[in-house]
C-alpha cells in the first residue's frame, strides 16, 4: 500500500521534473487518501499537465478518476460512470481554493463520513462521542488549511475493509509555508525560539496555539491586510500580525486531532518540512524525512470498531500526556 509518507518521498524525488517533460508514471498499487492528497497538491504546485500523468494499471487510473483527480486539478471530470460509491465509501478530492470552499468541503466530507458510518456494521458508532469529535476536527482542519495553505489545499476520505475491520482514512495536504514558515512569517518563531520543523510542529499541536491568533503574534510586527493568506509581503525577517484573518480558525484543530487519535487508537501522520510526527497505539514519535514537504500533509486512519466503543469526551490531559512524551 502506498500512503502519505510514500507520496512525500516520491514527490521529493521527482520534484518539478515532470513539468519539464518527464512523465510521472504511477505503478500498480493500493493508494490511500494520504497519497492522493499529497500527489494532488504536488501536481497543483508545479502546474503539471494531465498528459504528464500516466498509470501502469488501468484499475488505478479508474480509481483516481473516481476520486476526482482530473476534476480537482484540471477541471475535466474524466469519470464516465456515476460516482455510486461517493458518499458511501469515499469522499472525492475537494480543492480548498476559497473561503466558501472550506465550508462546502467540510459539509461534503462530513456528509460522506456519516454515510460511510451508516453503511458500517458498527452503524451505531456515528452516535458516539468519537464520531462527533471527528466531525468537528474535520471542520477545524479544513479551516487550518485554508488559513495557511494559500488555496493549495486538498482533502479526501476513504472507507475500506481490512480483514473484518472497517477502516476510515481522512487526509489533507497543502503546499503553503508549512508550520515553521508560518511561525517565521508571523514572528512567533523568533518570540519562542523555534528554529526547526519539529519544534514548529510541537508548538502548533499545543491547545490554543496558532500563528493566526493575536496573543501569539509580534505586537511590534507589520499589520497584514484583512483576509491576507500566505507569505508575508515584508519578507521572513520582519514580524507580522493579522488584523483579522477572515476564517473560523481558532488554533484548536491540531490539538483535538492529537487527542482524538490518541484516545481512539488511531494512526496519525503529520508532515511539515522534514519533520514527521507519527502517533500509533497512543505512542508519539518523530522522524526526519530525507525530502522536505513544502507545506503540511496530514492523514488520520481510524478503526470503526474503536470509534463504536468510545464514548468519553477527550480532555486536555491527552495533550498534557503527549507533551510529556515530547519532553522525554
C-alpha positions in Angstrom: 0.0 0.0 0.0 1.2 3.5 -0.8 0.4 6.0 1.9 1.2 9.6 2.8 4.9 9.0 3.6 5.4 7.2 0.3 3.9 10.1 -1.5 6.1 12.7 0.3 9.2 10.7 -0.6 8.2 10.1 -4.2 7.3 13.8 -4.7 10.6 14.8 -3.1 12.5 12.6 -5.6 10.7 13.8 -8.7 10.4 17.5 -7.7 9.3 19.5 -10.7 11.0 17.3 -13.3 7.6 16.2 -14.6 6.7 19.7 -15.6 9.9 19.8 -17.7 8.7 16.9 -19.8 9.4 13.8 -17.9 6.2 11.8 -17.4 5.0 10.7 -13.9 4.1 7.0 -14.1 2.2 5.5 -11.2 2.7 1.8 -10.6 0.1 -0.7 -9.8 -0.7 -0.5 -6.1 -3.3 0.5 -3.5 -3.2 4.2 -3.0 -4.6 5.7 0.2 -6.2 9.1 0.6 -2.9 10.3 2.2 -1.1 9.5 -1.0 -3.8 11.0 -3.2 -3.9 14.4 -1.5 -0.1 14.8 -1.4 0.1 13.8 -5.1 -2.7 16.3 -6.0 -1.1 19.1 -4.0 2.3 18.5 -5.7 0.8 18.4 -9.2 -1.1 21.7 -8.4 2.1 23.3 -7.1 4.0 22.7 -10.3 1.1 23.1 -12.7 1.8 19.6 -14.1 -0.4 18.9 -17.1 -2.8 15.9 -17.2 -0.9 14.4 -20.2 2.2 14.0 -18.0 0.5 11.6 -15.5 0.1 8.0 -16.6 -0.8 4.7 -14.9 0.6 1.2 -15.3 -2.7 -0.3 -14.1 -6.0 0.7 -15.6 -7.8 0.0 -12.4 -5.7 2.6 -10.6 -6.5 5.0 -13.4 -10.1 4.4 -12.8 -9.8 4.8 -9.1 -8.0 8.2 -9.4 -10.8 9.3 -11.9 -13.4 8.2 -9.4 -11.7 10.2 -6.6 -11.8 13.2 -8.9 -8.1 13.9 -9.6 -8.7 15.3 -13.1 -11.8 17.3 -12.0 -10.0 18.8 -9.0 -6.8 19.8 -10.9 -7.7 20.4 -14.5 -11.5 21.0 -14.4 -12.0 17.9 -16.6 -14.1 15.2 -15.0 -13.0 12.1 -16.9 -15.0 9.6 -14.8 -17.6 8.2 -17.1 -19.7 6.4 -14.5 -21.9 7.8 -11.8 -20.0 8.1 -8.5 -22.1 5.5 -6.8 -19.5 5.0 -4.1 -19.2 8.7 -3.3 -20.7 9.4 0.0 -20.9 5.8 1.0 -17.3 4.6 0.6 -15.3 7.7 -0.3 -15.3 11.4 -0.4 -13.7 12.6 -3.6 -10.9 15.2 -3.7 -12.0 18.6 -2.7 -10.0 21.7 -3.6 -9.9 24.2 -0.8 -9.4 27.2 -3.1 -11.6 29.8 -1.3 -13.2 30.6 2.0 -16.6 29.3 0.7 -14.9 26.1 -0.4 -13.9 25.5 3.2 -17.5 25.2 4.4 -18.5 23.3 1.3 -15.6 20.8 1.8 -16.4 20.3 5.5 -20.1 19.6 4.7 -19.1 17.2 1.9 -16.5 15.3 3.9 -18.7 15.1 7.0 -21.7 14.1 4.9 -19.7 11.3 3.3 -18.4 10.2 6.7 -22.0 10.0 8.0 -23.0 7.8 5.0 -19.9 5.6 5.5 -20.9 5.1 9.1 -24.4 4.2 8.1 -23.1 1.5 5.8 -20.8 0.1 8.5 -21.7 -3.0 10.6 -20.8 -0.7 13.5 -23.7 1.5 12.4 -24.3 3.0 15.9 -20.8 4.4 16.1 -21.9 7.6 14.4 -23.8 8.3 17.6 -20.6 8.0 19.7 -18.6 11.0 21.1 -15.7 9.9 18.9 -17.7 10.4 15.7 -18.9 13.8 16.8 -15.4 14.8 17.6 -14.2 13.6 14.2 -16.8 15.8 12.5 -15.5 18.8 14.5 -11.9 18.1 13.8 -12.6 17.8 10.0 -14.0 21.3 10.1 -11.1 22.7 12.1 -8.5 21.2 9.8 -10.2 22.5 6.7 -10.1 26.0 8.3 -6.5 25.4 9.2 -5.5 24.5 5.6 -7.4 27.5 4.1 -5.8 29.8 6.7 -2.3 28.6 5.9 -2.4 26.8 2.5 -2.7 29.7 0.0 -5.5 27.9 -1.9 -3.2 25.0 -2.5 -5.0 22.6 -0.2 -6.9 19.3 -1.0 -8.8 16.8 1.2 -10.2 13.3 0.6 -11.6 10.4 2.6 -12.0 6.7 2.0 -13.7 3.8 3.8 -12.1 0.4 3.3 -12.4 -3.1 4.6 -9.3 -4.7 6.2 -9.9 -8.3 7.2 -13.0 -7.9 9.4 -12.3 -4.3 10.3 -13.9 -1.2 8.8 -11.2 1.5 8.4 -11.7 5.2 7.6 -8.9 7.4 6.5 -9.2 11.2 6.2 -6.4 13.1 4.7 -5.5 16.6 3.6 -2.4 18.3 2.2 -1.3 21.8 1.1 1.9 23.4 -0.3 1.8 26.6 1.7 4.5 27.8 4.0 4.4 24.9 6.4 4.3 25.2 10.2 7.8 26.6 10.5 7.3 29.0 7.6 4.2 30.4 9.1 5.8 30.8 12.5 8.7 32.6 10.9 6.4 34.9 8.9 4.3 35.8 12.0 7.3 36.5 14.2 6.3 33.6 16.6 9.4 31.6 15.8 11.6 34.4 17.0 9.4 35.1 20.0 9.5 31.4 21.2 12.9 30.4 19.9 11.6 28.0 17.3 14.3 27.0 14.7 13.4 23.5 13.4 10.4 21.9 11.7 10.0 19.5 14.6 9.9 22.4 17.1 7.3 24.1 14.9 5.0 21.1 14.9 5.5 20.7 18.7 4.3 24.3 19.2 1.4 24.0 16.8 -0.1 20.9 18.3 -0.5 22.5 21.7 -4.0 23.6 22.5 -4.8 27.2 21.7 -1.6 27.8 19.7 -2.0 29.3 16.2 0.1 31.7 14.2 -3.2 33.5 13.4 -4.2 34.2 17.0 -3.3 37.7 18.2 -1.9 36.8 21.6 0.9 34.8 19.8 1.8 37.4 17.2 4.5 40.0 17.3 2.9 43.1 18.8 5.5 45.2 17.0 5.1 43.4 13.7 3.8 44.9 10.5 0.0 44.6 10.2 -1.2 42.4 7.3 -4.4 43.4 5.4 -7.7 41.8 6.1 -8.1 38.3 4.6 -4.3 38.0 3.9 -3.3 34.4 3.3 0.2 33.0 2.8 3.7 34.6 2.6 4.4 37.9 4.2 4.9 40.8 1.8 7.6 42.1 4.1 9.9 39.1 4.0 10.7 36.5 6.6 12.9 38.8 8.8 10.0 41.2 9.6 7.4 40.1 12.1 3.7 40.5 11.2 0.3 40.4 12.7 -3.2 39.9 11.3 -5.8 42.5 11.8 -8.4 39.8 11.1 -7.9 36.5 9.3 -11.3 36.1 7.7 -11.8 32.5 8.7 -13.1 30.3 11.6 -9.6 29.1 12.6 -9.2 29.0 16.4 -5.9 27.1 16.8 -7.7 24.1 18.2 -7.8 21.7 15.3 -4.4 20.0 15.7 -4.7 19.7 19.5 -8.1 18.0 19.1 -6.7 15.8 16.3 -3.9 14.5 18.5 -6.4 13.9 21.3 -8.8 12.1 19.0 -6.1 9.9 17.5 -4.7 9.0 20.9 -8.0 8.2 22.6 -9.3 6.0 19.8 -6.0 4.2 19.0 -5.9 5.8 15.5 -2.9 6.1 13.3 -1.9 9.7 12.6 0.8 11.3 10.5 1.6 15.0 10.3 4.4 16.1 7.9 5.8 19.6 7.5 9.2 20.4 6.1 11.5 17.5 7.1 9.6 16.6 10.3 7.3 13.7 10.5 5.1 13.2 13.6 3.7 9.7 14.0 1.1 8.7 16.5 0.2 5.0 16.7 -1.2 2.9 19.6 -1.0 6.0 21.7 2.7 6.4 21.3 4.0 9.6 19.7 7.4 9.8 17.8 9.2 12.0 15.4 11.2 11.1 12.3 13.3 13.1 9.9 12.3 12.9 6.2 15.0 12.8 3.6 12.9 15.1 1.4 11.2 18.3 2.8 7.5 18.7 2.1 6.7 22.3 1.4 3.5 22.8 3.4 1.5 20.4 5.6 0.3 16.9 5.0 -2.0 15.0 7.4 -3.6 11.6 7.4 -5.8 10.1 10.1 -6.8 6.4 10.0 -9.5 5.2 12.4 -10.9 1.7 13.0 -14.7 1.8 13.2 -14.8 -0.7 16.0 -12.7 1.5 18.2 -15.0 4.5 17.5 -18.0 2.4 18.2 -16.7 1.5 21.7 -15.7 5.1 22.6 -18.0 7.3 24.5 -15.8 9.5 26.7 -15.1 13.1 25.8 -11.3 13.9 25.4 -9.7 16.2 27.9 -6.7 18.4 27.9 -5.0 15.6 29.8 -4.4 13.8 26.5 -2.5 16.8 25.2 -0.5 17.0 28.5 0.4 13.4 28.1 1.6 13.9 24.6 3.7 16.9 25.6 5.3 14.9 28.4 6.3 12.3 25.8 7.9 15.0 23.7 9.9 16.2 26.7 11.1 12.7 27.4 
